[in-house]
Amino acid sequence: MGKVFADQSMSLDGFSAGANVDQDNAMGDGGEGLHEWMFHSGGKTGHRGEALEDLFGNTGAVVVGRRTFDLGEKPWGDEPVFHRPVFVVTHRPKAVVTKRGGTSYRFVTDGLEAAIGQARAAAGERDVLVLGGATIIQQCLRARLLSELRLHVVHRLLGAGTSLFAGVDPATTALERTRLIDAEGVSHFTFRVGNPA
């Protein structure tokens, strides 16, 4: 069975989205800049680099929160990048939404652990990727559901927004760095997630 890992871009001051997030401003004020690194070419980052290839390389299923789905469905388009099942954690039931390229959105109403369980079953021997938003990643950390956390720390400040680690107790979460890829404008960290001794 594969691992469960989370992947998130964030600013130097710890925000995974800017202030004033809404349907017309999905990443908040200045938040789109957190993903610019994905579109650079070559090297160890960007659309041909290790950091992005690792995102989906061994991923068999994806988990997101309902707000992430609601904000992302339109921009992701009719053929989203996922090309695999996406499990949406929600309190509002909805029929499966199928898109071109193998992406299907399945809505799980009985909690985060159930969504992770369904994603694990769908992924088989492959990994489960938790893409967020921040609240889902925080819940995964608190419930000790993650074995790995990948952070893309973009070299810019947002000043306000959605704090990636809000409510995460450092006394119950240990992060051990296992990898660092330093690139222009962004540093890619991989952490093993454990419990403090």
C-alpha positions in Angstrom: 0.0 0.0 0.0 1.2 3.5 -0.9 1.7 6.4 1.4 -0.6 9.3 2.2 1.1 12.6 1.5 0.1 16.3 1.3 1.4 18.8 -1.1 1.1 22.5 -0.8 2.6 25.8 -2.0 3.0 28.5 0.6 4.5 31.9 1.1 7.5 32.7 3.3 5.1 34.0 5.9 3.2 30.8 6.0 0.1 31.4 3.9 -1.3 28.9 1.3 -3.7 31.5 -0.1 -3.9 35.3 0.1 -6.6 37.3 1.7 -10.1 37.8 0.2 -10.6 34.3 -1.3 -13.8 34.0 -3.3 -15.1 32.4 -6.5 -13.6 35.2 -8.6 -10.3 35.3 -6.6 -9.7 31.6 -5.9 -6.2 32.0 -4.5 -6.9 35.3 -2.8 -4.9 38.5 -3.2 -1.5 37.7 -4.6 -2.1 34.0 -4.1 -1.7 33.0 -7.8 1.9 33.8 -7.4 2.3 30.8 -5.2 2.0 28.5 -8.2 4.1 30.4 -10.8 7.0 27.9 -10.1 4.9 25.2 -11.8 5.1 26.8 -15.1 8.8 27.4 -15.3 10.7 25.1 -17.6 13.7 22.9 -17.0 15.9 22.3 -14.0 14.7 20.6 -10.9 11.5 22.6 -10.6 8.7 23.7 -12.9 6.7 21.7 -15.4 9.6 19.5 -16.4 11.2 19.2 -13.1 11.4 16.7 -10.2 9.2 18.7 -7.8 6.2 18.7 -10.1 6.8 15.2 -11.6 6.8 13.8 -8.1 3.3 15.2 -7.5 1.5 12.7 -9.6 4.2 10.2 -10.5 3.0 7.4 -8.1 -0.3 8.9 -7.1 -3.4 6.7 -7.5 -6.0 9.0 -6.0 -6.4 12.6 -4.7 -8.3 14.0 -1.7 -9.5 17.7 -1.5 -11.9 19.7 0.6 -15.2 20.9 -0.7 -14.1 24.6 -0.8 -11.1 23.6 -2.9 -13.4 21.8 -5.3 -15.9 24.6 -5.4 -13.2 27.2 -6.1 -11.2 24.9 -8.5 -13.7 23.1 -10.6 -14.2 25.8 -13.2 -10.5 26.8 -13.5 -9.5 23.1 -13.7 -11.7 22.8 -16.8 -13.2 19.8 -18.6 -10.0 17.9 -18.6 -8.3 18.5 -15.2 -4.7 17.6 -14.5 -5.6 14.9 -12.1 -6.4 12.0 -14.5 -7.5 9.8 -11.5 -10.2 9.7 -8.9 -10.6 12.7 -6.7 -12.4 12.3 -3.3 -14.0 15.5 -2.1 -14.6 15.8 1.7 -18.0 17.5 2.2 -21.2 17.7 4.2 -23.2 18.3 1.0 -23.9 15.2 -1.1 -23.5 15.4 -4.8 -23.5 12.8 -7.6 -20.2 11.8 -9.1 -18.8 14.3 -11.6 -16.8 12.7 -14.4 -14.4 14.7 -16.6 -12.3 13.9 -19.6 -9.0 12.3 -19.1 -10.0 10.0 -16.3 -10.8 12.5 -13.6 -13.8 11.8 -11.4 -15.0 13.8 -8.4 -16.5 11.6 -5.7 -18.2 13.3 -2.8 -17.6 11.8 0.6 -20.0 12.9 3.4 -18.9 10.7 6.3 -15.7 12.4 7.1 -12.0 12.9 6.3 -11.0 9.4 7.4 -13.6 7.8 5.2 -12.4 9.9 2.3 -8.8 8.8 2.9 -10.0 5.2 3.2 -11.9 5.3 -0.1 -8.9 7.0 -1.8 -6.5 4.3 -0.4 -8.8 1.6 -1.8 -9.0 3.3 -5.2 -5.2 3.9 -5.3 -4.3 0.3 -4.5 -0.5 0.1 -4.2 -0.1 3.7 -5.3 0.0 6.9 -3.1 -2.8 9.1 -2.0 -2.3 12.8 -2.5 -4.0 15.4 -0.2 -4.1 18.7 -2.1 -6.0 20.8 0.4 -7.0 23.3 1.1 -5.2 24.2 4.3 -8.1 23.0 6.5 -8.0 19.5 5.1 -4.2 19.3 5.5 -4.5 20.6 9.1 -7.1 18.0 9.9 -4.9 15.3 8.4 -2.0 16.4 10.6 -4.1 16.4 13.7 -5.5 13.0 12.9 -2.1 11.6 12.1 -3.2 10.5 8.6 -0.1 11.8 6.7 3.2 10.1 6.4 4.8 12.9 4.3 4.3 16.6 3.7 5.7 18.4 0.7 6.0 22.1 0.8 6.9 24.5 -2.0 8.0 27.6 -0.1 7.7 30.5 -2.6 10.1 33.4 -1.9 7.5 36.1 -1.4 5.4 37.5 1.4 1.6 37.7 1.3 1.1 39.5 4.5 -2.3 37.9 5.2 -4.5 35.0 4.1 -5.0 31.4 4.9 -2.4 30.1 7.3 -1.3 26.6 6.4 -0.4 25.6 10.0 -3.2 27.3 11.9 -4.3 25.1 14.8 -1.6 22.5 14.3 -0.1 21.7 17.7 3.7 21.5 17.4 3.7 19.3 20.5 1.9 16.5 18.6 3.5 16.9 15.2 7.1 16.3 14.2 8.5 17.1 10.8 11.8 15.6 9.7 13.2 17.1 6.5 14.1 14.3 4.1 14.7 16.3 0.9 15.3 19.9 -0.3 15.4 21.1 -3.9 16.3 24.8 -4.1 15.3 26.6 -7.2 14.9 30.2 -8.4 12.1 31.8 -6.4 11.0 28.6 -4.5 12.4 26.0 -2.2 10.8 22.5 -2.3 10.8 20.6 1.0 9.8 17.1 1.7 9.2 16.2 5.4 8.5 12.9 7.0 5.6 13.3 9.4 5.8 11.7 12.8 4.9 12.1 16.4 7.4 13.8 18.8 9.3 11.5 21.0 
